Amino acid sequence: MSKKSRPTKGKDSARKHREQPSSVRDEREYPVAKNEEYEAEIIGLTHDGEGVGRVNGFTLFVAGALPGERARVKVLKVKKQYGYAKLLNVLEASPDRIAAPCPIFDQCGGCQLQHLSYEAQLRHKRQIVVDALERIGKLPVAGVGADDTSAAGAIPVHPVIGMPNPWNYRNKAQVPLGEVEGGLVGGFYAQGSHRIIDMDACMIQHEANDDVISKVKEIASSLGISAYKEETGEGLLRHVVAKIGFRTGEIMVVLVVNGDKLPQQEAFVDSIREAIPGVKSICMNRNTRQTNVIFGDRTDVLWGSETIYDYIGDIKFAISARSFYQVNPVQTEVLYRTALDYAALTGGETVIDAYCGIGTISLFLAQHAGRVYGVEIVAEAIADARRNAALNGLANVDFAVGKAEEIIPTWRADGITPDVIVVDPPRKGCEPELLDTMLAMRPERIVYVSCNPATLARDLRVLVDGGYRVEEVTPVDMFPHTVHVESVTQLVKNETGRGNA
Ligand code: SAH
């Protein structure tokens, strides 16, 4: 039951508005008012993980609330079509609500969905994909199991492939450092500020990384090394970056330093080696710019090797201080196996891997294809890709630096005719020029790996209109407890006229 009823609109109230102070005016125009408390019905969950509440027919976004709940909320902000409210207390809880396991879930902001059971998170992520396909792509989605009464051509969207243990999955930690009396702290920035909150363990981080961060903080404190202060640009140690190869156990520590030297470097390195037995590489990156970008341009090895190694499937990857590498290696393998499965290679195919990064998918494909062409805009990533191809003895891959939408048309002009095109674009999806070129090249199959269901749906519409059929979609949970939704879609050349409408 709400406290306020919908205001009557009319000439009278319009005239009164001009005479009222703005706070009162808000109350008259909108069915809710700032700073007032209401009871809200929560009817949905946004892509950002906020509850969608209704009060007097008005939409209020309520962080922390879940669909199916009734909650007492306090309005923070009112806009024309919707507003924001703070969750005061849950009056009727969703059966999917759980107590967030992490004690700093509310303050940290790194995870958004810990208050939702993992099973419900996976259902929510599937629904985001389904909604995008239907609403943005105007594509028909098949029902699940016995409910499937959908028409021919309706697209199966499979359940999200989750993790058996959705914790400690990250292989990389990047922690900003600060100072308090008595030593260094490091953890995360308090919400809406750059105040650093100290943290000893992150539940989605590999335990070895947490251990590295704690030990480095201790060692730096005992050596009296200062932390960088963003406001003044003074102080030395900016970030500690810890990386671990899940399959090899090899550990890399990168100290990001505001300056050219680390005082007592030798003692620092010796202490790290003593405290962290698995360490294979200790690097220092210099970043003297007043910026919130973590890395500067120069990296030196202080001790050990320049790289650590890890495997995805049976492909070995070299990981350097700056190289891009997927942060959840367990689910990355699941994602790539799905992409490989959808590529349906028999050994002789020509394949294009667009947005190839360090060539991870390309190398997976190369083991089963005739020739693979990878393209990526970041030159350092392509250098890593070439190195990784050599490391695995894969000679049937060619990598190019550039924009996919510019390089692939030149390949077309050169007479390259792919049987399969794989794309894995950033959040904004594929450029229209690339989609046009793909349609002109007309490969047998297209595999679309996506981190954003909205742009996926937009691009699938173009491909379907251009003569492809969406066969199926498999979402994979790469980032449990966060709102990220990754998926793999298989499209095939539509020769039968059996489209998706
Ligand atoms: N397939 C890789 C990386 C995917 S992330 C993997 O699985 O690891 C998307 C990649 O696209 C990033 O590496 C980014 O640098 C690259 N990128 C962004 N815009 C691009 C463009 N227009 N052309 C080619 N690559 C681009």
Residues whose N, C-alpha, C, O or C-beta is under 5 A from the ligand:
A	BS01	SAH	Y355 C356 G357 T360 I361 V375 E376 I377 V378 G402 K403 A404 E405 D424 P425 P426
